[in-house]
Amino acid sequence: MIQFNKPLVTGKEINYLKDLIHKGRFCGDNYYTKLTSQKLIEITGAKQVFLTTSCTHALEMAALLLDLKSGDEVILPSFTFVSTANAFLLRGVKLVFVDIDKNTMNINSASIRNAVTEKTKAIVVVHYGGVACDMEEIMNVARQYSIPVIEDAAQGLMGFWKNKMLGTI
């Protein structure tokens, strides 16, 4: 049994931790952060990678970077983790929940089009359980209305949609 919140040590982790302590850079922008970022760039083909302490914080940063304000609307799936919604609710926006596809449990791309208003400032998709959303239709809607798309790929790392890694579309 793997215990919750007990670190799984399988190799050289203890040596890496000792190295960090010895160098005095245990957190933040250190050697291992840069190594991990570079590896993710290689794996995903992304132009740049920013590591955060959690996917929740990444979503909160996206909401901040989009400068979302009270009165703005964000479209997201009705079936999602609470952090996905809270990241945007914290900015005071109106959450517009839309239907999901019963076969994939992901956001229903047709329901997005019907939910767009002049107040819509972002579309948030969640690649649930490593299954990709219908990004073709979602991106078509986003381009048509000039709305940014935020991919919550917390459960989609190493997953693909048409030869593109989830989280990089």
Backbone as a printed PyTorch tensor [residue, N CA C, xyz], in Angstrom:
tensor([[[  0.8420,  -1.1770,   0.0000],
         [  0.0000,   0.0000,   0.0000],
         [  0.8910,   1.2450,   0.0000]],

        [[  0.5400,   2.2310,  -0.8250],
         [  1.2380,   3.5040,  -0.8380],
         [  0.4780,   4.4490,   0.0880]],

        [[  1.1610,   4.9450,   1.1070],
         [  0.5160,   5.8290,   2.0660],
         [  0.4020,   7.2380,   1.5050]],

        [[ -0.7150,   7.8800,   1.8160],
         [ -0.9560,   9.2440,   1.3690],
         [  0.0090,  10.1920,   2.0680]],

        [[  0.6190,  11.0810,   1.3230],
         [  1.5420,  12.0980,   1.8100],
         [  2.8470,  11.5450,   2.3810]],

        [[  3.1500,  10.3020,   2.1430],
         [  4.4460,   9.7630,   2.5330],
         [  5.2870,   9.6970,   1.2600]],

        [[  6.4180,  10.4210,   1.2410],
         [  7.2380,  10.4380,   0.0210],
         [  7.6880,   9.0340,  -0.3820]],

        [[  7.5700,   8.7560,  -1.6510],
         [  8.0270,   7.4870,  -2.2010],
         [  9.4700,   7.6680,  -2.6640]],

        [[ 10.3770,   6.9690,  -2.0340],
         [ 11.7990,   7.0650,  -2.3650],
         [ 12.1760,   5.7980,  -3.1300]],

        [[ 12.5740,   5.9780,  -4.3860],
         [ 12.8680,   4.8190,  -5.2290],
         [ 14.3040,   4.7780,  -5.7420]],

        [[ 15.0310,   5.8620,  -5.5320],
         [ 16.3760,   5.9110,  -6.1100],
         [ 17.2910,   6.8690,  -5.3880]],

        [[ 17.6550,   7.9300,  -6.0880],
         [ 18.6630,   8.8590,  -5.5810],
         [ 18.0740,  10.1060,  -4.9160]],

        [[ 16.8030,  10.0830,  -4.5560],
         [ 16.1570,  11.2700,  -4.0080],
         [ 16.8700,  11.8260,  -2.7790]],

        [[ 17.3070,  10.9530,  -1.8800],
         [ 17.9860,  11.3970,  -0.6480],
         [ 19.2630,  12.1570,  -1.0150]],

        [[ 20.0030,  11.6600,  -1.9880],
         [ 21.2240,  12.3420,  -2.4220],
         [ 20.9110,  13.7060,  -3.0240]],

        [[ 19.8260,  13.7900,  -3.7850],
         [ 19.4350,  15.0650,  -4.3780],
         [ 19.0610,  16.0750,  -3.2880]],

        [[ 18.3390,  15.6250,  -2.2760],
         [ 17.9710,  16.5070,  -1.1680],
         [ 19.2090,  16.9850,  -0.4120]],

        [[ 20.1440,  16.0910,  -0.1630],
         [ 21.3980,  16.4840,   0.4970],
         [ 22.1420,  17.5190,  -0.3360]],

        [[ 22.1360,  17.3290,  -1.6470],
         [ 22.7910,  18.2730,  -2.5490],
         [ 22.1430,  19.6530,  -2.4440]],

        [[ 20.8210,  19.6920,  -2.4260],
         [ 20.1180,  20.9710,  -2.3000],
         [ 20.4460,  21.6600,  -0.9790]],

        [[ 20.4470,  20.8900,   0.0980],
         [ 20.7510,  21.4580,   1.4150],
         [ 22.1870,  21.9800,   1.4390]],

        [[ 23.0990,  21.2230,   0.8890],
         [ 24.5050,  21.6220,   0.8470],
         [ 24.6770,  22.9220,   0.0560]],

        [[ 23.9510,  23.0730,  -1.0390],
         [ 24.0640,  24.2720,  -1.8700],
         [ 23.2840,  25.4560,  -1.3000]],

        [[ 22.4460,  25.1890,  -0.2960],
         [ 21.6820,  26.2630,   0.3300],
         [ 20.5450,  26.7940,  -0.5140]],

        [[ 20.1420,  26.0920,  -1.5350],
         [ 19.0390,  26.5250,  -2.4120],
         [ 17.9810,  25.4310,  -2.4240]],

        [[ 17.2770,  25.2830,  -1.3290],
         [ 16.3280,  24.1940,  -1.1850],
         [ 15.0350,  24.4210,  -1.9560]],

        [[ 14.6830,  25.6720,  -2.1930],
         [ 13.4470,  25.9350,  -2.9290],
         [ 13.6860,  27.0390,  -3.9430]],

        [[ 12.6970,  27.2670,  -4.7750],
         [ 12.7990,  28.3320,  -5.7540],
         [ 13.5460,  27.9250,  -7.0070]],

        [[ 14.2270,  28.8840,  -7.5680],
         [ 14.8880,  28.7090,  -8.8490],
         [ 16.2830,  28.1060,  -8.6450]],

        [[ 16.3380,  26.8050,  -8.4860],
         [ 17.6180,  26.1440,  -8.2440],
         [ 17.9720,  25.2100,  -9.4060]],

        [[ 19.0570,  24.5010,  -9.2560],
         [ 19.5550,  23.5970, -10.2960],
         [ 18.4870,  22.5940, -10.7310]],

        [[ 17.8070,  21.9900,  -9.7710],
         [ 16.8240,  20.9490, -10.0950],
         [ 15.5580,  21.5370, -10.7220]],

        [[ 15.2190,  22.7580, -10.3300],
         [ 14.0910,  23.4420, -10.9750],
         [ 14.3940,  23.6480, -12.4510]],

        [[ 15.5950,  24.1400, -12.7280],
         [ 15.9990,  24.3790, -14.1140],
         [ 16.0740,  23.0630, -14.8940]],

        [[ 16.5900,  22.0290, -14.2550],
         [ 16.6900,  20.7140, -14.8980],
         [ 15.2950,  20.1700, -15.2400]],

        [[ 14.3730,  20.2990, -14.2920],
         [ 13.0060,  19.8260, -14.5040],
         [ 12.3140,  20.6320, -15.5980]],

        [[ 12.4760,  21.9420, -15.5660],
         [ 11.8760,  22.7920, -16.5920],
         [ 12.3910,  22.4160, -17.9780]],

        [[ 13.6940,  22.2250, -18.0810],
         [ 14.2850,  21.8750, -19.3730],
         [ 13.7710,  20.5230, -19.8620]],

        [[ 13.6420,  19.5780, -18.9440],
         [ 13.1380,  18.2550, -19.3130],
         [ 11.6920,  18.3420, -19.8040]],

        [[ 10.8760,  19.1540, -19.1350],
         [  9.4880,  19.3190, -19.5590],
         [  9.4030,  20.0060, -20.9210]],

        [[ 10.2860,  20.9490, -21.1880],
         [ 10.3240,  21.5830, -22.5070],
         [ 10.6530,  20.5450, -23.5710]],

        [[ 11.6360,  19.7030, -23.2930],
         [ 12.0120,  18.6430, -24.2410],
         [ 10.8650,  17.6700, -24.4780]],

        [[ 10.2030,  17.2640, -23.4130],
         [  9.1310,  16.2710, -23.5090],
         [  7.9040,  16.8400, -24.2090]],

        [[  7.5150,  18.0670, -23.8350],
         [  6.2530,  18.6300, -24.3270],
         [  6.3890,  19.4100, -25.6240]],

        [[  7.5880,  19.8950, -25.9040],
         [  7.7690,  20.7440, -27.0690],
         [  7.2970,  22.1680, -26.8330]],

        [[  6.9760,  22.5000, -25.5920],
         [  6.5590,  23.8620, -25.2520],
         [  7.7370,  24.8180, -25.4000]],

        [[  7.4290,  26.0740, -25.6820],
         [  8.4830,  27.0740, -25.8220],
         [  9.0840,  27.4230, -24.4730]],

        [[  8.2430,  27.3980, -23.4370],
         [  8.7030,  27.7480, -22.1100],
         [  7.8450,  27.0220, -21.0840]],

        [[  8.4230,  26.7480, -19.9270],
         [  7.7210,  26.0650, -18.8450],
         [  7.9430,  26.8550, -17.5620]],

        [[  6.8840,  27.0750, -16.8200],
         [  6.9750,  27.7100, -15.5140],
         [  6.4600,  26.7240, -14.4790]],

        [[  7.3130,  26.3270, -13.5600],
         [  6.8940,  25.4090, -12.5090],
         [  6.1860,  26.1880, -11.4090]],

        [[  5.1210,  25.6130, -10.8920],
         [  4.3970,  26.1950,  -9.7760],
         [  4.3050,  25.1440,  -8.6790]],

        [[  3.8810,  25.5660,  -7.5090],
         [  3.7850,  24.6210,  -6.3970],
         [  2.6350,  23.6450,  -6.5710]],

        [[  1.6760,  24.0040,  -7.4240],
         [  0.5460,  23.1110,  -7.6760],
         [ -0.1630,  23.5540,  -8.9450]],

        [[ -1.0070,  22.6900,  -9.4520],
         [ -1.8240,  23.0630, -10.6130],
         [ -2.8520,  24.1180, -10.2160]],

        [[ -3.2810,  24.0960,  -8.9690],
         [ -4.1930,  25.1240,  -8.4680],
         [ -3.5390,  26.4970,  -8.6060]],

        [[ -2.2790,  26.5950,  -8.1850],
         [ -1.5800,  27.8770,  -8.3000],
         [ -1.3820,  28.2800,  -9.7580]],

        [[ -1.1740,  27.3230, -10.6240],
         [ -1.0340,  27.6390, -12.0470],
         [ -2.3320,  28.2420, -12.5860]],

        [[ -3.4670,  27.6850, -12.1940],
         [ -4.7610,  28.2200, -12.6270],
         [ -4.9930,  29.6160, -12.0500]],

        [[ -4.6070,  29.8140, -10.7860],
         [ -4.7430,  31.1300, -10.1700],
         [ -3.8770,  32.1550, -10.9020]],

        [[ -2.6810,  31.7470, -11.3050],
         [ -1.8120,  32.6470, -12.0750],
         [ -2.4440,  32.9830, -13.4220]],

        [[ -3.0510,  32.0050, -14.0590],
         [ -3.7100,  32.2540, -15.3450],
         [ -4.8170,  33.2910, -15.1770]],

        [[ -5.5850,  33.1640, -14.1140],
         [ -6.6550,  34.1260, -13.8530],
         [ -6.0860,  35.5270, -13.6240]],

        [[ -4.9850,  35.6170, -12.9080],
         [ -4.3330,  36.9120, -12.6690],
         [ -3.7870,  37.5000, -13.9680]],

        [[ -3.1290,  36.6650, -14.7560],
         [ -2.5250,  37.1410, -16.0030],
         [ -3.5590,  37.6140, -17.0110]],

        [[ -4.7470,  37.0420, -16.9430],
         [ -5.8270,  37.4780, -17.8370],
         [ -6.5240,  38.7340, -17.3100]],

        [[ -6.1110,  39.1650, -16.0990],
         [ -6.6710,  40.3710, -15.4820],
         [ -8.1940,  40.2900, -15.3880]],

        [[ -8.6750,  39.1320, -14.9370],
         [-10.1190,  38.9310, -14.8000],
         [-10.6600,  39.7640, -13.6520]],

        [[-11.8630,  40.3010, -13.8560],
         [-12.4730,  41.1750, -12.8640],
         [-13.9310,  40.7820, -12.6360]],

        [[-14.4920,  41.3250, -11.5720],
         [-15.9010,  41.1260, -11.2690],
         [-16.7320,  41.5430, -12.4790]],

        [[-17.6830,  40.7150, -12.8360],
         [-18.5200,  40.9760, -14.0080],
         [-18.0880,  40.1860, -15.2280]],

        [[-16.8060,  39.7760, -15.2560],
         [-16.3470,  38.9180, -16.3500],
         [-16.9240,  37.5180, -16.1720]],

        [[-16.9860,  36.7740, -17.2640],
         [-17.4820,  35.3990, -17.2150],
         [-16.4030,  34.4430, -17.7020]],

        [[-16.3680,  33.2840, -17.0610],
         [-15.4510,  32.2110, -17.4500],
         [-16.2790,  30.9460, -17.6230]],

        [[-16.1070,  30.3090, -18.7740],
         [-16.8260,  29.0640, -19.0710],
         [-15.9640,  27.8890, -18.6150]],

        [[-16.5740,  26.9490, -17.8990],
         [-15.8580,  25.7600, -17.4610],
         [-16.8160,  24.5780, -17.3480]],

        [[-16.2710,  23.3700, -17.2840],
         [-17.1390,  22.1880, -17.2400],
         [-17.8700,  22.0690, -15.9060]],

        [[-19.0720,  21.5260, -15.9620],
         [-19.8550,  21.3370, -14.7340],
         [-19.2860,  20.2180, -13.8650]],

        [[-18.4630,  19.3620, -14.4520],
         [-17.8320,  18.2760, -13.6980],
         [-16.3310,  18.5670, -13.6640]],

        [[-15.8690,  19.0610, -12.5100],
         [-14.4650,  19.3890, -12.3740],
         [-14.0830,  19.4120, -10.9030]],

        [[-12.7970,  19.5220, -10.6500],
         [-12.2780,  19.6400,  -9.2900],
         [-12.5280,  21.0620,  -8.8050]],

        [[-12.7870,  21.2220,  -7.5350],
         [-13.1460,  22.5250,  -6.9810],
         [-12.0630,  23.5820,  -7.2290]],

        [[-10.8070,  23.2020,  -7.2550],
         [ -9.7300,  24.1730,  -7.4770],
         [ -9.8210,  24.8340,  -8.8420]],

        [[-10.3230,  24.1110,  -9.8110],
         [-10.4690,  24.6820, -11.1470],
         [-11.4130,  25.8790, -11.0900]],

        [[-12.5200,  25.7180, -10.4170],
         [-13.4930,  26.8030, -10.3000],
         [-13.0020,  27.8960,  -9.3480]],

        [[-12.4410,  27.5010,  -8.2240],
         [-12.0180,  28.4800,  -7.2230],
         [-10.9630,  29.4420,  -7.7360]],

        [[-10.0860,  28.9870,  -8.5990],
         [ -9.0340,  29.8510,  -9.1320],
         [ -9.6270,  31.0800,  -9.8090]],

        [[-10.7810,  30.9240, -10.3980],
         [-11.4260,  32.0270, -11.1140],
         [-12.4390,  32.7390, -10.2290]],

        [[-13.0810,  31.9940,  -9.3570],
         [-14.0290,  32.5850,  -8.4170],
         [-13.3150,  33.5880,  -7.5060]],

        [[-12.0730,  33.3120,  -7.1530],
         [-11.2870,  34.2210,  -6.3210],
         [-11.0900,  35.5880,  -6.9800]],

        [[-11.2010,  35.6650,  -8.2760],
         [-11.0640,  36.9310,  -9.0160],
         [-12.4080,  37.6590,  -9.1040]],

        [[-13.4720,  37.0330,  -8.5860],
         [-14.7810,  37.6730,  -8.5850],
         [-15.5710,  37.5070,  -9.8610]],

        [[-15.1400,  36.5910, -10.7220],
         [-15.8470,  36.4140, -11.9960],
         [-17.0890,  35.5400, -11.8210]],

        [[-17.9350,  35.6010, -12.8060],
         [-19.1050,  34.7240, -12.8310],
         [-18.6810,  33.4200, -13.5090]],

        [[-18.9090,  32.3200, -12.8330],
         [-18.6040,  31.0080, -13.3970],
         [-19.8000,  30.5400, -14.2130]],

        [[-19.5390,  30.1670, -15.4520],
         [-20.5880,  29.6660, -16.3340],
         [-20.2940,  28.1840, -16.5730]],

        [[-21.0180,  27.3420, -15.8540],
         [-20.8140,  25.8940, -15.9740],
         [-21.6050,  25.3660, -17.1630]],

        [[-20.9420,  24.5490, -17.9720],
         [-21.6150,  23.9550, -19.1290],
         [-21.5560,  22.4350, -19.0310]],

        [[-22.3720,  21.7960, -19.8590],
         [-22.4870,  20.3410, -19.8350],
         [-21.1780,  19.6500, -20.1930]],

        [[-21.1200,  18.3900, -19.8020],
         [-19.9930,  17.5500, -20.1710],
         [-20.4590,  16.4750, -21.1400]],

        [[-19.5120,  15.8970, -21.8110],
         [-19.7840,  14.7820, -22.7160],
         [-19.8550,  13.5190, -21.8670]],

        [[-20.9460,  12.8010, -21.9250],
         [-21.1270,  11.6190, -21.0660],
         [-20.1310,  10.5060, -21.3800]],

        [[-19.5570,  10.5080, -22.5660],
         [-18.5980,   9.4610, -22.9310],
         [-17.1850,   9.7520, -22.4410]],

        [[-16.8230,  11.0190, -22.3590],
         [-15.4580,  11.3760, -21.9580],
         [-15.3870,  12.0310, -20.5870]],

        [[-16.5010,  12.5180, -20.0920],
         [-16.5880,  13.2740, -18.8460],
         [-15.9010,  14.6330, -18.9610]],

        [[-15.5550,  15.0340, -20.1740],
         [-14.9380,  16.3270, -20.4400],
         [-15.9880,  17.3290, -20.8780]],

        [[-15.5960,  18.5830, -20.9220],
         [-16.4970,  19.6440, -21.3350],
         [-17.0620,  19.3460, -22.7250]],

        [[-18.3370,  19.5900, -22.8970],
         [-19.0040,  19.3830, -24.1750],
         [-18.7500,  20.6220, -25.0310]],

        [[-18.0250,  20.4490, -26.1070],
         [-17.6140,  21.5950, -26.9140],
         [-18.8040,  22.3550, -27.5060]],

        [[-19.8800,  21.6630, -27.8340],
         [-21.0610,  22.3390, -28.3830],
         [-21.7040,  23.2520, -27.3410]],

        [[-21.6450,  22.8480, -26.0780],
         [-22.2580,  23.6700, -25.0240],
         [-21.4550,  24.9490, -24.7710]],

        [[-20.1710,  24.9360, -25.1270],
         [-19.3530,  26.1410, -24.9690],
         [-19.8760,  27.2320, -25.8830]],

        [[-20.0810,  26.8980, -27.1330],
         [-20.5490,  27.8850, -28.1210],
         [-21.8470,  28.5530, -27.6470]],

        [[-22.7420,  27.7840, -27.0820],
         [-24.0290,  28.3170, -26.6230],
         [-23.9010,  29.1990, -25.3860]],

        [[-22.7870,  29.0820, -24.6610],
         [-22.6130,  29.8340, -23.4170],
         [-21.8490,  31.1460, -23.5920]],

        [[-21.2490,  31.3520, -24.7470],
         [-20.4410,  32.5580, -24.9750],
         [-21.3280,  33.8010, -25.0030]],

        [[-20.8950,  34.8190, -24.2520],
         [-21.5490,  36.1310, -24.2770],
         [-20.4650,  37.1920, -24.4660]],

        [[-20.8790,  38.4420, -24.5180],
         [-19.8950,  39.5180, -24.6440],
         [-19.0430,  39.6580, -23.3830]],

        [[-19.4650,  39.0450, -22.2850],
         [-18.7190,  39.1130, -21.0230],
         [-17.7380,  37.9510, -20.8580]],

        [[-17.7750,  36.9810, -21.7650],
         [-16.9030,  35.8100, -21.6550],
         [-15.4550,  36.2210, -21.8750]],

        [[-14.6140,  35.9530, -20.8750],
         [-13.2020,  36.3410, -20.9360],
         [-12.2550,  35.1530, -21.0090]],

        [[-12.7700,  33.9350, -20.7800],
         [-11.9120,  32.7530, -20.8590],
         [-12.7630,  31.4900, -20.9320]],

        [[-12.1740,  30.4820, -21.5470],
         [-12.7520,  29.1370, -21.5720],
         [-11.7410,  28.2490, -20.8680]],

        [[-12.2020,  27.5280, -19.8590],
         [-11.3270,  26.6190, -19.1190],
         [-11.7370,  25.1970, -19.4470]],

        [[-10.7890,  24.4320, -19.9620],
         [-11.0590,  23.0240, -20.2490],
         [-10.2560,  22.1670, -19.2820]],

        [[-10.8110,  21.0250, -18.9370],
         [-10.1400,  20.0910, -18.0340],
         [-10.0180,  18.7610, -18.7540]],

        [[ -8.8020,  18.3480, -18.9910],
         [ -8.5680,  17.0450, -19.6170],
         [ -8.6700,  16.0060, -18.5010]],

        [[ -9.8680,  15.4750, -18.3360],
         [-10.1570,  14.6130, -17.1920],
         [ -9.6010,  13.2040, -17.3750]],

        [[ -8.9020,  12.7320, -16.3730],
         [ -8.4110,  11.3560, -16.3610],
         [ -7.4780,  11.0310, -17.5210]],

        [[ -6.7860,  12.0370, -18.0450],
         [ -5.8690,  11.8180, -19.1570],
         [ -6.5430,  11.7540, -20.5130]],

        [[ -7.8410,  11.9960, -20.5460],
         [ -8.5900,  11.9800, -21.8040],
         [ -8.6940,  13.4160, -22.3100]],

        [[ -8.2970,  13.6260, -23.5450],
         [ -8.2950,  14.9700, -24.1180],
         [ -9.7020,  15.4630, -24.4310]],

        [[ -9.8910,  16.7610, -24.2450],
         [-11.1200,  17.4210, -24.6900],
         [-11.0910,  17.5370, -26.2070]],

        [[-12.2260,  17.8760, -26.7880],
         [-12.3140,  18.0970, -28.2320],
         [-11.7180,  19.4700, -28.5430]],

        [[-10.3970,  19.5410, -28.5760],
         [ -9.7170,  20.8190, -28.7060],
         [ -9.9380,  21.4880, -30.0560]],

        [[-10.2330,  20.7280, -31.0770],
         [-10.4620,  21.3320, -32.3920],
         [-11.6660,  22.2710, -32.3450]],

        [[-12.7810,  21.7750, -31.8650],
         [-13.9870,  22.5970, -31.7830],
         [-13.8240,  23.7040, -30.7430]],

        [[-13.2030,  23.3990, -29.6290],
         [-12.9960,  24.4050, -28.5810],
         [-12.1460,  25.5570, -29.1090]],

        [[-11.0730,  25.2370, -29.8090],
         [-10.1970,  26.2770, -30.3570],
         [-10.8850,  27.0480, -31.4750]],

        [[-11.7580,  26.3940, -32.2260],
         [-12.5430,  27.1020, -33.2550],
         [-13.4230,  28.1750, -32.6140]],

        [[-14.1080,  27.8010, -31.5320],
         [-14.9560,  28.7610, -30.8150],
         [-14.0850,  29.8810, -30.2510]],

        [[-12.9750,  29.5150, -29.6470],
         [-12.0820,  30.5100, -29.0380],
         [-11.5670,  31.5080, -30.0750]],

        [[-11.1730,  31.0060, -31.2250],
         [-10.6810,  31.8950, -32.2880],
         [-11.7990,  32.7920, -32.8270]],

        [[-12.9770,  32.1990, -33.0040],
         [-14.1090,  32.9640, -33.5430],
         [-14.4430,  34.1660, -32.6570]],

        [[-14.3780,  33.9760, -31.3420],
         [-14.7590,  35.0330, -30.4100],
         [-13.5510,  35.6980, -29.7340]],

        [[-12.3360,  35.3180, -30.1340],
         [-11.1070,  35.8620, -29.5350],
         [-11.0970,  35.7020, -28.0150]],

        [[-11.3320,  34.4850, -27.5840],
         [-11.3710,  34.1660, -26.1580],
         [-10.1910,  33.2420, -25.8280]],

        [[ -9.4060,  33.5790, -24.8220],
         [ -8.3090,  32.6920, -24.4200],
         [ -8.8300,  31.3660, -23.8710]],

        [[ -8.0700,  30.3070, -24.1120],
         [ -8.3910,  28.9800, -23.5820],
         [ -7.3190,  28.6030, -22.5610]],

        [[ -7.7660,  28.1690, -21.4030],
         [ -6.8660,  27.6980, -20.3610],
         [ -7.0740,  26.2030, -20.2390]],

        [[ -5.9870,  25.4590, -20.3860],
         [ -6.0580,  24.0050, -20.2610],
         [ -5.6530,  23.5880, -18.8550]],

        [[ -6.5660,  22.9670, -18.1370],
         [ -6.2410,  22.3250, -16.8710],
         [ -5.8400,  20.9020, -17.2340]],

        [[ -4.5430,  20.6900, -17.2910],
         [ -4.0150,  19.3790, -17.6840],
         [ -3.3740,  18.6680, -16.4990]],

        [[ -3.8780,  18.9500, -15.2950],
         [ -3.3210,  18.3150, -14.0950],
         [ -3.3680,  16.7910, -14.2030]],

        [[ -4.4160,  16.2860, -14.8340],
         [ -4.5360,  14.8380, -15.0110],
         [ -4.1840,  14.4180, -16.4320]],

        [[ -3.5630,  15.3190, -17.1750],
         [ -3.2930,  15.0200, -18.5700],
         [ -1.8300,  15.0120, -18.9580]],

        [[ -0.9380,  15.1490, -17.9800],
         [  0.4840,  15.1560, -18.3080],
         [  0.8470,  13.8800, -19.0580]],

        [[  1.5120,  14.0600, -20.1740],
         [  1.9330,  12.9850, -21.0750],
         [  0.8020,  12.4950, -21.9740]],

        [[ -0.3590,  13.1430, -21.9050],
         [ -1.4630,  12.8110, -22.7920],
         [ -1.3970,  13.6520, -24.0570]],

        [[ -2.0500,  13.1750, -25.1050],
         [ -1.9940,  13.8450, -26.3990],
         [ -3.3730,  14.1140, -26.9690]],

        [[ -3.4550,  15.1260, -27.8130],
         [ -4.5760,  15.3920, -28.6860],
         [ -3.9740,  15.7050, -30.0480]],

        [[ -4.2090,  14.8420, -31.0150],
         [ -3.7040,  15.0220, -32.3780],
         [ -2.2260,  15.4270, -32.4050]],

        [[ -1.3910,  14.6240, -31.8080],
         [  0.0610,  14.8320, -31.7850],
         [  0.5170,  16.0680, -31.0210]],

        [[ -0.3610,  16.6820, -30.2440],
         [  0.0160,  17.8040, -29.3990],
         [ -0.1860,  17.3750, -27.9540]],

        [[  0.8030,  17.6830, -27.1220],
         [  0.6890,  17.3180, -25.7190],
         [ -0.3600,  18.1770, -25.0350]],

        [[ -1.1520,  17.5390, -24.1880],
         [ -2.1610,  18.2610, -23.4270],
         [ -1.4730,  19.2920, -22.5370]],

        [[ -2.0630,  20.4640, -22.4840],
         [ -1.4910,  21.5610, -21.7200],
         [ -0.6440,  22.4920, -22.5610]],

        [[ -0.3980,  22.1230, -23.8190],
         [  0.4330,  22.9610, -24.6950],
         [ -0.3470,  23.5300, -25.8780]],

        [[ -1.6220,  23.2640, -25.9320],
         [ -2.4140,  23.6430, -27.0980],
         [ -2.8230,  25.0930, -27.0000]]])
